[in-house]
Each structure stands twice: as C-alpha cells, then as structure tokens.
C-alpha cells in the first residue's frame, strides 16, 4: 500500500531542503547592506526624535504666550486700574488683580509664578504661585531682589512683543499690557516651569542633557563648551548633529512668535554604538536562521493549507447565504487531510442541496395549497346582495348609477378571482378594491353610511396580500351599530417602510362593541390553528379568519389581525403587516 503523503512529512522535507542553500547568500547580503543602514537609521532616529521634541516644545511655548495674552486682551485688569484711578481703593485693586491672576495662571503647570506691576506704581507687585509647590514664596523673593529691576528695564523697549530671559537658572517670559493711546500701563512677568515646557526634549533617543537658547542666549540647561558661539547658529527648522568638547549634540532651531529658540540635546554615543552592534548581531541571527524557515513555512501553508481552507471558507459562506450545492474545485494528484476534507465537503454540500430542494418544494406546495384553500372561501353572499341592489337600481333609476355599480362589482370580482396569480399587490391597488366595495355600500345605505379615512401616502407602494382590507371593512359594516340612524366606518393606515422591511398597521374603526359571545367566536376565528375546515359561521366571519391566517403564513407570528374594543363604545380591527 502506498504510504500516505501527510502534511507532517511534507513540512519536514521542505524545511530540510530549504534551510541550508540560501544561508550563505543571506549572510553575504547582510554584511554588505545592513551595517550601513543601521548607522543611518540611528542618526535618523536621533534627528527625527529631536525634531518632534522641538516642535512640541515650541507648541508649549506658544500656549504660554497665548495664556499671557489673556491679561492683555481681556479688559479686566485695565478696568480694575481705571476704577482704582477714580476711587483710589488700593485694597480692592490688589484683591481684584490677584484674583484674576490666580484664576487664569495658578493652575497652569507651565508657570511657577505670575507677576504683574503697574508702570505708575512699580513698587507694588501683584503675583500668584502655582499649586504644584513650585510657586513658592522663595521664588517671589528672588524675583523681588534680583529680577524686578531688569524686567522693568526690558519692558521699556518691549512694545507689544513677548520676550524671554533667564537669571540664575530661572526662566522668565515678559510682555507689556497696552492701554488706550498705545501706551503701556502694566508689565506681566511669568516664570516658566522649564521642566514642564521643555520636557519633550527628554524624549530624544539616548538623552543625557539639554540646553535651550533664545536668540543666541542660554536661558536653560547646561553650558556648552564651544570655540565659537556661531557653531550654534543654524537655520530654522534644520536638525544637525555636532560634537562640542567630548560630547555629541543634536541641534534644532525653531521660531516662536517674536524670537527663535535653539535646542541642544546631548546623547550617549556609546549607547548608540552598542545599539548598532546589538542590532547587527541580532539581525544577523534572525536573517540567517529565521527568514528561510519563515519563507518555506509560509509557502507551504499558503499553497497547501491557506488557499484550500480559504476556498472552503468562501464556499461555506455561500452555503450559509442559501447557495446550497456549492462545490470546491478538487486538485488532481493531491492527497492528505485537506484533499479529504475538500472531497467530503463537496459530498456534504451536494446532499444538503438535494435535501433543501426537496423540503423547499414540499413547503411551497403545502403553503400554496393552504393559501388557495383560504382564498377560495371569499364570501359569495356579498355578490348576491350586490346583484340584488343593481337590479333594484336598474328598475328605479337611470343607467348612470347602474354603470357605476357594475364597474365596482367588476373590480371586486377581478380581485376575488386573481387572474394574474399575484399573491402580493401594491397597497394602492388594494385600496382600489376597498373603494369599489364602499361605492356599493354607499349605494345600499345612501345617506345612512359615513366613511372616513386617514392614509399615510408614503405607504401606497408597499406590497400587501390581496384582499386583506376589504373583508375586515365588510365585517365592520355588517356588525357596526347605528348612531342617529347612520353607520360609520373609519380607515387609518400608518407605519414605516425601508426597502424590503415593512412595519405597517391598518385600523378599521366602527361604532358598537361585540358581545361576550361574539368575542369568544372572534377569538376562535383568529387562532393560529391552520385547520382550514369550514366553520358554521357567516361568510363575513370566515373572511376575517382568512385574512388573519394568510398574514401569519406569509409574514410570521408578528403579523395578523386583532379585533377588540377600545372601551369607548367602538370596535377596532387592526391588521399588522411586519416583515
């Protein structure tokens, strides 16, 4: 007996023959190409991370500048100062200004302290500190002792610009508050939290330290030993790697609103070299040992497992969608578990298609037989009454009205016989049969009959079973009680339709309530028992039974007919059409 070619043995053979041959070529290609790429990738990683970090830092600085503009563009401080000049209440001014500063800057982590001085009273300082603990009293004292005088000097030539400067490791942002006549009336000085504002610089790969320069002046970080300060001057947006002393730095320059920031981040070159060696060795091992195996295994599973399983999966989905009997192509010469699975799947699909076709034909035949039996019970008594009325009208009146009644009768007979064999028709056509029936009823009762209708016009194109409304209206006319010598029937059609989905309610309302005996008979008529043996009932009652059962067979248990009292002396018959 021939040994079966199983998946396990195929995989072992392919791995054995596909491993050693490409190994030498891969090693040579790796040594030639990859080493240089790792070095360039390391530089690109450093410069890219530096560029992103600088962009984030500039965005945070711009946020700080925008926050400082609140004091300028909002009129509160200007109004407080004007009110103080009129009333002279310094305590009120102090409370109002400090409250404003606290509200806008106390909870902003980018600012340690925020200070405001009016140029006419520069000795009085209004300030608020940050809640993080960095806004301490010691910072305010340092400002009073060492920074206040310099800040006032800077503000004299500042105009509307925003300036940055540093003193003893403290970084400040300063701007003037301009009043009417383009004249400064106050100075706003904000000590930045550099650890917060420049925090993004620490995300640079192999970060070791940072320095921040504003217009060529160091404002934060470590001093850089350079032979010439021009070495730090680079174009805005550029990212360069330079060596100063024994350290390597990555430099980036970005413009803010009123100045230019230069960032310098020192990184560990040794760690970069170690990373390159580690990546080189690791990559060499992975390339040498994994790629051949991955390629072979991938090819094997793709050709022998993935593709056949994908075809089987696609075929199973088509079967789930109703395409019974779907077959998958069997490849000649292939053996093993997948081939057996494909053959068994095709046999199962073929048998499933045969069984489904058999059951489907039987169910369709049974349903058609039931519907035909139900439709054959259309009330002949109504036709007899109609002929009698036409005969009476022919004797008593002229030919015009007789012609109208004959036309209405013709419409009703066409609907009953269903020559076109259409089980579903548009609601508009169904209402034509209702109109024909009501025309005859109006001729019969003359002024003693009142009909009202309220129909959602958007539902006229919805497909409904033939003759589901007329029998119910006939029942309502037959069993309605007269009010002031008149019979009244109202038709209300409402609901919604979305493509093939329909949720519609058709209500027929007539005065009078069924007796308990009548309600018991109605309940018996509207059961879900599919026994179509004739009951000893009037044909009108048989008609409403047919409507209910036809709806249940066509649409399921959520559709059908209900007849009940509304508690106000009326009977409501409701037709539910839902699919």
LOLO-473475 format. One line per field, with one value per residue (C-alpha): residue number from 1; residue in one letter; x negated, y negated, z negated. Coordinates in steps of 0.001 Angstrom, whole numbers, always signed. Layout:
N
seq: [NUM,...]
type: [A,...]
xx: [X,...]
yy: [Y,...]
zz: [Z,...]
# end
This chain:
579
seq: [1,2,3,4,5,6,7,8,9,10,11,12,13,14,15,16,17,18,19,20,21,22,23,24,25,26,27,28,29,30,31,32,33,34,35,36,37,38,39,40,41,42,43,44,45,46,47,48,49,50,51,52,53,54,55,56,57,58,59,60,61,62,63,64,65,66,67,68,69,70,71,72,73,74,75,76,77,78,79,80,81,82,83,84,85,86,87,88,89,90,91,92,93,94,95,96,97,98,99,100,101,102,103,104,105,106,107,108,109,110,111,112,113,114,115,116,117,118,119,120,121,122,123,124,125,126,127,128,129,130,131,132,133,134,135,136,137,138,139,140,141,142,143,144,145,146,147,148,149,150,151,152,153,154,155,156,157,158,159,160,161,162,163,164,165,166,167,168,169,170,171,172,173,174,175,176,177,178,179,180,181,182,183,184,185,186,187,188,189,190,191,192,193,194,195,196,197,198,199,200,201,202,203,204,205,206,207,208,209,210,211,212,213,214,215,216,217,218,219,220,221,222,223,224,225,226,227,228,229,230,231,232,233,234,235,236,237,238,239,240,241,242,243,244,245,246,247,248,249,250,251,252,253,254,255,256,257,258,259,260,261,262,263,264,265,266,267,268,269,270,271,272,273,274,275,276,277,278,279,280,281,282,283,284,285,286,287,288,289,290,291,292,293,294,295,296,297,298,299,300,301,302,303,304,305,306,307,308,309,310,311,312,313,314,315,316,317,318,319,320,321,322,323,324,325,326,327,328,329,330,331,332,333,334,335,336,337,338,339,340,341,342,343,344,345,346,347,348,349,350,351,352,353,354,355,356,357,358,359,360,361,362,363,364,365,366,367,368,369,370,371,372,373,374,375,376,377,378,379,380,381,382,383,384,385,386,387,388,389,390,391,392,393,394,395,396,397,398,399,400,401,402,403,404,405,406,407,408,409,410,411,412,413,414,415,416,417,418,419,420,421,422,423,424,425,426,427,428,429,430,431,432,433,434,435,436,437,438,439,440,441,442,443,444,445,446,447,448,449,450,451,452,453,454,455,456,457,458,459,460,461,462,463,464,465,466,467,468,469,470,471,472,473,474,475,476,477,478,479,480,481,482,483,484,485,486,487,488,489,490,491,492,493,494,495,496,497,498,499,500,501,502,503,504,505,506,507,508,509,510,511,512,513,514,515,516,517,518,519,520,521,522,523,524,525,526,527,528,529,530,531,532,533,534,535,536,537,538,539,540,541,542,543,544,545,546,547,548,549,550,551,552,553,554,555,556,557,558,559,560,561,562,563,564,565,566,567,568,569,570,571,572,573,574,575,576,577,578,579]
type: [X,X,X,X,X,X,X,X,X,X,X,X,X,X,X,X,X,X,X,X,X,X,X,X,X,X,X,X,X,X,X,X,X,X,X,X,X,X,X,X,X,X,X,X,X,X,X,X,X,X,X,X,X,X,X,X,X,X,X,X,X,X,X,X,X,X,X,X,X,X,X,X,X,X,X,X,X,X,X,X,X,X,X,X,X,X,X,X,X,X,X,X,X,X,X,X,X,X,X,X,X,X,X,X,X,X,X,X,X,X,X,X,X,X,X,X,X,X,X,X,X,X,X,X,X,X,X,X,X,X,X,X,X,X,X,X,X,X,X,X,X,X,X,X,X,X,X,X,X,X,X,X,X,X,X,X,X,X,X,X,X,X,X,X,X,X,X,X,X,X,X,X,X,X,X,X,X,X,X,X,X,X,X,X,X,X,X,X,X,X,X,X,X,X,X,X,X,X,X,X,X,X,X,X,X,X,X,X,X,X,X,X,X,X,X,X,X,X,X,X,X,X,X,X,X,X,X,X,X,X,X,X,X,X,X,X,X,X,X,X,X,X,X,X,X,X,X,X,X,X,X,X,X,X,X,X,X,X,X,X,X,X,X,X,X,X,X,X,X,X,X,X,X,X,X,X,X,X,X,X,X,X,X,X,X,X,X,X,X,X,X,X,X,X,X,X,X,X,X,X,X,X,X,X,X,X,X,X,X,X,X,X,X,X,X,X,X,X,X,X,X,X,X,X,X,X,X,X,X,X,X,X,X,X,X,X,X,X,X,X,X,X,X,X,X,X,X,X,X,X,X,X,X,X,X,X,X,X,X,X,X,X,X,X,X,X,X,X,X,X,X,X,X,X,X,X,X,X,X,X,X,X,X,X,X,X,X,X,X,X,X,X,X,X,X,X,X,X,X,X,X,X,X,X,X,X,X,X,X,X,X,X,X,X,X,X,X,X,X,X,X,X,X,X,X,X,X,X,X,X,X,X,X,X,X,X,X,X,X,X,X,X,X,X,X,X,X,X,X,X,X,X,X,X,X,X,X,X,X,X,X,X,X,X,X,X,X,X,X,X,X,X,X,X,X,X,X,X,X,X,X,X,X,X,X,X,X,X,X,X,X,X,X,X,X,X,X,X,X,X,X,X,X,X,X,X,X,X,X,X,X,X,X,X,X,X,X,X,X,X,X,X,X,X,X,X,X,X,X,X,X,X,X,X,X,X,X,X,X,X,X,X,X,X,X,X,X,X,X,X,X,X,X,X,X,X,X,X,X,X,X,X,X,X,X,X,X,X,X,X,X,X,X,X,X,X,X,X,X]
xx: [+0,-1358,-2435,-158,-1769,-821,-1304,-3920,-6313,-5869,-6799,-9906,-11192,-10655,-12398,-15363,-15940,-15047,-17333,-20976,-21005,-20043,-22045,-25396,-23849,-21867,-24965,-26884,-23995,-23536,-27222,-27192,-23963,-22596,-25528,-25430,-21650,-21714,-24114,-21998,-18865,-20399,-21163,-17696,-16126,-18029,-17290,-13636,-13040,-14805,-12681,-9440,-10594,-11446,-8052,-6276,-8357,-7519,-3840,-4011,-5780,-3093,-489,-2284,-2284,+1416,+2159,+282,+2434,+5476,+4160,+3790,+6838,+9313,+10290,+10469,+7066,+7441,+10878,+9561,+6791,+9185,+11536,+8632,+7538,+11045,+11743,+8235,+9087,+5743,+7006,+9788,+7342,+4960,+7723,+9160,+5817,+4529,+7873,+7574,+4003,+4978,+7973,+6004,+2496,+2472,+3422,+1342,-1669,-3704,-4082,-5775,-4805,-2983,-3768,-2097,-3309,-1656,-4159,-2853,-3364,-6221,-6998,-3678,-3830,-799,-1516,-225,-2102,-1400,+364,-2205,-4592,-6989,-5254,-6867,-7439,-11197,-10746,-8788,-11514,-14161,-12098,-11820,-15515,-17108,-14640,-12193,-14544,-15756,-12206,-11191,-14210,-13333,-9703,-10597,-11608,-9390,-6310,-3794,-6367,-6894,-10438,-12238,-15234,-16917,-18613,-20425,-18530,-15132,-13402,-11010,-8552,-7624,-5092,-3561,+102,+1087,+3910,+5550,+3263,+991,-638,-1790,-248,-1413,-4022,-3298,-6226,-5748,-8383,-8216,-8467,-11255,-10884,-7296,-7768,-10925,-10027,-9645,-13425,-13966,-12255,-15249,-16861,-19633,-19037,-21657,-21173,-19583,-20282,-17854,-18942,-16758,-18130,-21609,-21483,-21409,-18211,-18032,-20199,-23879,-26586,-28145,-31893,-32262,-35219,-32879,-29274,-28457,-28537,-25104,-23593,-21592,-18659,-15200,-13774,-17173,-18388,-22161,-24487,-27678,-30446,-31485,-34251,-33822,-30082,-27851,-24826,-21808,-20746,-17417,-16191,-12516,-10904,-8321,-6182,-8844,-12112,-13997,-14755,-17720,-17666,-20749,-20434,-23450,-23148,-25175,-27181,-28476,-24945,-24215,-27252,-26246,-22754,-24178,-26267,-23348,-21031,-23662,-24223,-20556,-19554,-22264,-20989,-17381,-18205,-20434,-18127,-14573,-13954,-14495,-12314,-9644,-9602,-9403,-6747,-4796,-4895,-3898,-960,+142,+233,+1312,+3408,+4266,+5587,+7669,+9068,+9890,+11812,+13669,+14474,+15786,+17917,+19326,+20300,+22127,+23956,+24898,+26293,+28542,+26427,+26853,+24925,+21816,+18685,+14973,+12516,+10549,+6903,+5775,+2838,+3196,+3682,+3745,+6120,+7019,+7827,+10028,+11728,+12455,+13976,+16097,+17222,+18384,+20321,+21952,+22838,+24385,+26542,+27534,+28650,+30762,+32411,+33103,+34650,+36878,+38040,+38462,+40674,+42798,+43226,+44116,+46676,+48224,+48311,+49829,+52455,+53351,+53487,+55585,+57991,+58317,+58773,+61455,+63666,+64303,+67876,+70345,+73199,+71782,+72002,+75648,+76513,+74702,+76631,+79875,+79036,+78009,+81319,+83239,+81270,+81888,+85623,+85817,+83171,+81417,+78425,+75553,+75590,+76090,+72968,+71021,+72168,+71390,+67863,+67407,+68689,+66280,+63384,+64420,+64774,+61327,+59779,+61553,+60614,+56984,+56497,+52863,+51960,+50306,+50320,+48849,+50068,+49376,+51375,+52736,+54302,+55736,+57365,+58980,+60858,+61857,+63128,+65179,+66718,+67502,+69156,+71592,+72151,+72852,+75391,+77016,+77267,+77483,+77114,+77169,+73467,+70422,+66850,+63629,+60020,+56521,+53777,+50013,+49354,+45734,+47016,+49044,+46253,+45840,+46675,+49507,+51524,+54568,+57949,+56815,+58617,+61995,+63119,+62346,+64229,+67114,+67130,+67099,+70055,+72012,+71640,+71473,+74283,+76129,+75721,+78503,+79722,+76276,+73495,+69903,+66560,+63104,+59899,+56459,+53213,+49874,+46393,+42987,+41230,+37479,+36805,+37999,+38672,+42272,+43920,+47490,+50739,+54155,+57006,+60744,+62909,+66695,+69208,+70554,+68895,+69112,+70918,+69029,+70406,+69240,+65773,+65462,+66256,+63819,+61106,+61762,+61633,+58322,+56400,+53164,+54644,+54055,+57036,+58954,+62157,+65172,+66839,+70561,+70191,+71397,+69094,+68102,+66627,+64826,+63325,+61617,+60299,+58769,+57104,+55515,+54199,+52871,+50866,+49465,+48398,+46777,+45065,+44904,+46246,+45740,+48346,+52069,+55464,+56822,+60370,+61006,+62955,+61401,+63504,+65329,+68113,+66089,+64648,+61112,+59903,+56115,+54177,+50439,+48081,+44475,+41526]
yy: [+0,-3403,-5490,-8435,-11808,-13562,-17232,-16473,-14718,-17352,-20074,-18211,-17679,-21300,-22612,-20290,-21251,-24909,-25739,-25401,-26579,-30267,-30632,-31664,-34198,-35826,-36302,-37990,-40316,-41227,-42158,-44274,-46239,-46168,-47570,-50915,-51111,-50572,-53507,-55831,-54654,-55519,-59066,-59365,-58202,-60819,-63687,-62736,-62453,-65802,-67466,-66215,-67187,-70720,-71081,-70027,-72462,-75338,-74449,-74602,-77957,-79246,-78050,-80043,-83142,-82686,-82349,-85570,-87374,-86918,-89657,-91958,-91193,-90720,-94117,-93117,-94417,-97602,-98148,-97465,-100021,-102648,-102125,-102445,-105727,-107091,-105672,-105241,-101961,-100107,-97109,-96494,-96771,-94291,-91753,-92038,-91756,-88838,-87056,-87452,-86108,-83142,-82289,-82275,-81096,-79442,-76003,-76117,-73778,-75744,-78728,-78711,-82274,-85057,-88692,-91945,-95529,-98805,-101203,-104124,-102099,-99679,-99015,-97283,-93707,-91512,-87814,-84235,-80947,-77548,-74939,-72227,-73510,-75178,-78535,-79046,-82290,-81909,-82317,-85506,-86850,-86054,-87934,-90989,-91017,-90076,-90191,-93043,-95832,-94031,-93193,-96868,-97804,-95200,-96305,-99889,-98859,-95804,-97349,-94534,-91751,-88822,-88441,-85593,-85962,-83989,-84764,-82203,-79260,-80991,-81415,-84337,-85457,-89155,-91251,-94721,-95469,-98228,-100646,-103471,-105533,-102517,-103248,-100580,-100732,-97419,-94675,-90927,-88669,-84883,-82487,-79372,-75841,-74684,-71062,-71205,-73419,-71684,-68207,-66882,-67237,-64303,-62020,-62312,-58925,-58233,-61627,-62788,-66544,-69609,-73289,-75925,-79175,-82147,-84421,-83000,-83404,-80385,-80526,-76995,-73890,-73075,-75269,-74026,-74390,-75823,-77518,-79834,-80731,-80776,-76974,-77093,-79230,-77037,-77682,-77499,-74016,-72368,-69447,-68856,-66607,-68291,-67497,-70030,-69006,-65322,-65254,-64878,-67105,-67141,-70728,-72060,-75615,-76642,-80077,-81301,-84416,-87032,-85112,-81951,-79039,-76748,-73391,-71310,-67799,-65697,-61977,-58891,-57969,-54827,-53611,-54304,-52256,-49466,-49572,-49284,-46269,-44647,-45226,-43993,-40729,-40177,-40968,-38682,-35784,-36406,-36753,-33694,-31338,-32599,-34035,-30768,-28914,-31606,-31689,-27934,-27513,-30429,-28966,-25550,-26726,-29155,-26618,-23506,-24854,-28549,-28585,-25382,-26458,-29903,-28241,-26023,-29026,-31004,-28077,-27616,-31305,-30914,-27900,-29967,-32595,-29975,-28713,-25038,-22513,-24750,-22760,-23445,-22585,-19438,-19479,-16329,-14461,-15993,-13788,-14251,-15679,-18879,-16938,-14536,-17492,-19066,-15871,-15312,-18954,-18631,-15453,-17087,-20217,-18114,-16136,-19313,-20910,-17886,-17809,-21550,-21462,-18607,-20336,-23666,-22176,-20396,-23531,-25713,-23184,-22986,-26770,-27323,-24708,-26405,-29884,-28626,-26925,-30079,-32385,-30105,-30972,-34573,-35490,-34707,-36144,-39631,-39139,-38086,-41210,-43347,-41857,-42436,-46127,-46565,-45009,-47374,-50414,-49404,-49440,-52632,-54897,-55701,-53893,-56089,-54764,-51210,-51539,-52696,-49759,-47322,-48786,-48422,-44850,-44088,-45403,-43199,-40104,-40708,-40931,-37736,-35630,-36913,-36117,-37276,-34957,-37736,-36971,-40391,-43715,-47382,-48940,-51475,-48617,-47051,-50383,-50382,-47200,-48883,-51903,-49657,-47869,-51149,-52532,-49641,-50038,-53754,-52925,-50450,-52672,-56054,-58852,-56371,-55465,-57596,-56652,-58376,-57547,-58685,-57083,-57659,-58315,-57131,-53568,-53291,-51398,-48791,-45248,-43537,-40334,-40668,-41262,-41778,-45104,-44645,-41606,-43446,-46570,-44319,-42836,-46333,-47452,-44280,-44434,-48165,-49761,-52791,-56226,-58675,-56313,-56120,-53581,-54801,-53223,-54839,-53523,-54527,-53300,-54199,-52762,-52802,-51136,-50821,-48907,-45347,-45945,-46941,-47699,-48799,-48993,-49173,-50047,-49839,-51576,-51215,-52075,-49281,-46655,-42880,-40878,-38378,-35578,-37344,-37981,-34268,-33415,-36042,-34612,-31158,-32508,-34316,-31383,-30175,-26716,-26110,-23728,-25068,-23044,-25364,-26589,-27093,-30845,-33592,-34199,-37608,-35892,-33363,-36299,-37772,-34309,-34033,-37461,-36509,-33144,-34419,-37121,-34567,-32197,-34935,-37058,-35047,-35388,-39172,-39779,-39070,-40509,-41580,-42706,-44397,-47127,-50492,-50916,-53932,-52119,-51382,-48230,-48442,-45864,-46094,-44468,-44080,-43686,-43265,-41543]
zz: [+0,+952,-2040,-2582,-1849,-5128,-5954,-8609,-6216,-3536,-6057,-7263,-3735,-2733,-5878,-5344,-1711,-2074,-5004,-4014,-419,-992,-4230,-2678,-289,-3103,-5286,-2461,-1580,-5221,-5741,-2598,-3006,-6536,-8527,-6743,-7020,-10776,-11217,-9074,-10853,-14212,-13049,-11540,-14787,-16783,-14394,-13993,-17716,-18187,-15516,-17092,-20584,-19410,-17717,-20908,-22969,-20608,-20813,-24595,-24436,-22085,-24572,-27267,-25042,-24293,-28016,-28737,-26190,-28416,-30679,-27657,-25574,-28413,-29754,-33413,-34560,-32527,-34056,-37568,-37062,-35684,-38624,-41042,-39475,-40060,-43543,-44962,-46740,-46656,-48673,-46200,-43281,-44921,-45568,-42081,-40286,-42362,-41932,-38166,-38179,-40354,-38211,-34954,-35916,-39341,-37995,-34805,-35330,-32765,-35147,-38560,-39486,-37646,-38497,-37416,-38022,-37032,-35492,-37589,-40801,-40025,-43685,-44252,-42936,-42358,-41999,-42226,-42576,-41064,-43194,-42340,-45024,-42618,-43091,-46468,-48339,-47813,-44068,-44621,-46930,-44332,-41771,-44040,-44811,-41503,-38618,-39138,-38123,-34996,-33983,-34145,-32053,-29400,-29296,-28358,-24829,-24509,-22795,-22156,-21768,-24098,-25419,-27210,-29547,-32318,-35635,-37778,-36299,-36391,-33012,-32559,-29910,-29856,-27964,-28275,-28844,-26418,-27127,-25210,-23043,-22585,-25910,-28311,-31737,-33230,-32860,-33096,-34053,-34183,-35479,-33329,-34651,-32285,-33301,-32051,-28991,-27730,-28958,-25407,-24830,-27188,-24654,-22285,-21805,-24357,-26002,-28506,-28873,-27296,-26678,-25451,-23752,-22945,-20233,-20891,-24700,-27029,-29107,-30460,-30795,-30767,-29339,-26092,-25598,-22128,-20479,-18639,-19508,-15790,-15859,-17475,-14727,-12379,-10074,-11499,-11063,-10495,-12620,-12888,-14825,-16131,-18574,-21251,-23616,-24322,-23842,-20839,-20499,-18241,-17473,-16256,-15734,-15752,-15514,-18002,-17659,-18496,-18577,-17758,-20067,-19583,-21346,-22019,-23422,-24325,-23778,-24677,-21603,-23301,-23791,-20127,-19051,-21401,-19962,-16470,-17430,-19201,-16270,-13849,-15702,-16401,-12867,-11523,-13598,-12650,-8974,-8952,-10782,-10565,-7103,-5175,-7611,-7514,-3715,-3366,-6033,-4605,-1108,-2391,-4456,-1763,+1048,-841,-3725,-3470,+110,-173,-3559,-2107,+735,-1727,-3910,-933,+172,-3351,-3439,-125,-1515,-4586,-2176,-571,+2359,+1491,+3552,+3855,+4767,+4270,+7027,+6272,+7368,+9164,+7665,+4202,+1194,-2540,-5094,-3169,+2,-2002,-3659,-252,+1138,-1961,-1892,+1720,+944,-2074,-83,+2699,+273,-1583,+1698,+2581,-846,-830,+2660,+1613,-1575,+223,+2935,+330,-1794,+1208,+2370,-1117,-1535,+1911,+1162,-2148,-598,+2302,-84,-2169,+806,+2230,-748,+425,-527,+2333,+243,+851,+4635,+4324,+2315,+4880,+7791,+5935,+5377,+9033,+10123,+7846,+9080,+12701,+12087,+10051,+11670,+14897,+16388,+14986,+11447,+12639,+14742,+11694,+9615,+12387,+12617,+8853,+8991,+11830,+9737,+6800,+8979,+10536,+7070,+5975,+8979,+9146,+12814,+12774,+9892,+7890,+4173,+3329,+4738,+4010,+1162,+3677,+5702,+2552,+1717,+5183,+4171,+917,+2846,+5157,+2187,+378,+3517,+3448,-304,+114,+2822,+478,-2615,-846,-3413,-6290,-5760,-6713,-5715,-6804,-6014,-7093,-4997,-5039,-1324,-1633,-2147,+1075,+2869,+87,+1201,-752,-268,+1970,+251,-3375,-3988,-2232,-4282,-7538,-6393,-5342,-8848,-10353,-8175,-8891,-12662,-13313,-15303,-14005,-15576,-14795,-12083,-10386,-10159,-10324,-9387,-9638,-7961,-9353,-7733,-9312,-9715,-8061,-5154,-4483,-1299,-1889,-5603,-6437,-9765,-8968,-10981,-9272,-11646,-10856,-13469,-13725,-16498,-18648,-20841,-20302,-22934,-25048,-22862,-19714,-21217,-22008,-18378,-17126,-19366,-17934,-14376,-14970,-16436,-14851,-14126,-10406,-10084,-7086,-7616,-7220,-10370,-10729,-10513,-8241,-5278,-6680,-9727,-7504,-5601,-8686,-9561,-6092,-6441,-9758,-8580,-5269,-7086,-9529,-6739,-4659,-7363,-10565,-14104,-14390,-11656,-11681,-12627,-16016,-16867,-20211,-21941,-22727,-25873,-24393,-22558,-19389,-17857,-16430,-13921,-13427,-10598,-11332,-8359,-9506,-7867]
# end
